[in-house]
């Protein structure tokens, strides 16, 4: 029997590695290339992830950075974002409470540090913060940073330039305000504020000297072009940190029962986001346990960051399961920007 390779066995040079090489050389991939990633076949998925890994490795080695979310005020939000269990139109059964006390926030920051988080995210459900809420965040952030080695990210809704300036002065490192989707699709998921409002908040934060954390949610009924629009806009705004969520269609929200997305589509979206935003911190965010399932580890070949613990109103995977996944991948949790040594991949 001949052991000579058949024509089918011959490996064609991967278009994804060619793309990664161009990205690593400083090229920016265009809309058509981003679409090609999202439309690629399952048979190409490992090659695609290996190519995305080369880009991730250049900027982050085999490091994984953990973020810890604290919902400092839950529910009671006057906005109508269709994906959100905390909106005024949501009938989801969630805890509803007003601003937490300072001791509770400090205790949460301690837990974040114990869980090896790089960043402590203070979130409130609101269209935007009240004067009292801004005062509170500005008073608690210096205390958190004095006690714990944590970056602080504030997610407080729409911000004015003055509010952004106050947060920067208080020592907030970064503001999270997600674009969530494309400008075209935005009005399908929210009617009480606009995409332009969100962009204006990000611009105010940038002008105040804050780093930007902004990403989106996949699986709300958007098209590939909507996802690509968002990725390109995040690149245009030089966003430093990108959380990519996968819709957890919570019962009682307008998007309840929205169709599942396949784990392979989640991986293609992560790879696309990495290729479009090569140097950005890319986080596999909410819904990863539901939609990526057993393929979660593969997502870390494109992304370099995870939320550890629970999400705003839903449970996450146990931290121990994340630590084990990271270790079994040969990755290392880092709390700074240092990149650990990359593992050797086959092939
Ligand atoms: S503004 Fe924020 S908290 Fe309020 S409904 Fe929208 S996503 Fe939820």
Boltz pocket constraint, residues with backbone or C-beta under 6 A from the ligand:
constraints:
  - pocket:
      binder: B
      contacts: [[A, 77], [A, 78], [A, 79], [A, 80], [A, 81], [A, 84], [A, 85], [A, 86], [A, 87], [A, 88], [A, 124], [A, 125], [A, 126], [A, 127], [A, 157]]
      max_distance: 6.0
